């Protein structure tokens, strides 16, 4: 979110050439963090899913939607970190929106498993 709502608006005040250089530099700095976060989330998600028991079909339906949104977040974040990306702002907006929906679905899933 910081990249989308802090760095990108700050870049808009710069000249086009400087904006492109700053965008590429920011992407290069974020890339290792994005890849590390994706790997960590995949590992922890698989671990948590495999250690739950008694899951209902409703749980699986919500979980499937959550996983599809997570894959969207992973793909969009990785693509946003590529150099010379003209659609970076749009991709990061998609990451934010999907991320918020994932948090909401996580709360729903927790409620389903606590019953």
Secondary structure as GFF3:
##gff-version 3
##sequence-region A 1 115
A	DSSP	alpha_helix	2	2	.	.	.	ID=ss1
A	DSSP	pi_helix	3	7	.	.	.	ID=ss2
A	DSSP	alpha_helix	8	11	.	.	.	ID=ss3
A	DSSP	alpha_helix	16	50	.	.	.	ID=ss4
A	DSSP	alpha_helix	57	80	.	.	.	ID=ss5
A	DSSP	alpha_helix	88	114	.	.	.	ID=ss6
###
